[in-house]
Amino acid sequence: WLADISPMMTSISHVNWNTFNLPAVYNTDSAGKALMLAAKDSSAAQNDEINYDVLLGAGTWTLEVMGVVAVARGISTVALDGADIGTIDWYGASTLYNQLKTITGIVVATSGKYRMRLKMATKNASATTYQGTLQHLQWRRTA
């Protein structure tokens, strides 16, 4: 079982997640390859959130989120149907693209459609803003 979510698709709802970044905006490596996939940014204000609906079967799942780690990044609180399932700290001393962060052991009791929310409510003490940058989200059933 696999459920992919592209931040480029229309979210169910959002608060201040309306800035798109395309690879052409970022540097390229020596071979001319883009260093970042297209991404969606929050405004960097506290409590920016974005919501997606996802179809999940009963079982245990892992959520893998690809995004940008940087000094100006906050902590995503991830919820499924209103229940918090974990946090992802996007702070880093230097800017790194295509970074994978994982939340494991997410138990889904019954198959169905669930509302996933990412909210930028907190930040690392060293971070300068609450901003989030999403490149890709993937749900994988592990059991």
URSULSUL-V763159 format. One line per field, one symbol per residue. ss: DSSP state (H for helix, E for strand, L for the rest). phi: phi as a letter, one per 30 degrees, with the letter a starting at -180 (. if undefined). Layout:
ss = ???
phi = ???
//
This chain:
ss = LEEEELLLLLLLEEELLLEEELHHHLLELLLLLELLLLEEELLLLLLEEEEEEEEELLEEEEEEEEEEEELLLLEEEEEELLEEEEEEELELLLLEEEEEEEEEEEEELLLEEEEEEEEEEELLLLLLLLLLEEEEEEEEELL
phi = .bbcbcddddddaabicbcccceddcdcddcidddbdebbcddiddiebbbbcbcbddkcbcccbcaccadcbccdccbbhicdclbbccdadbdbchdcbbccidccdbdlcbccbcbcdbadeddcbcdbbccabbcbdca
//
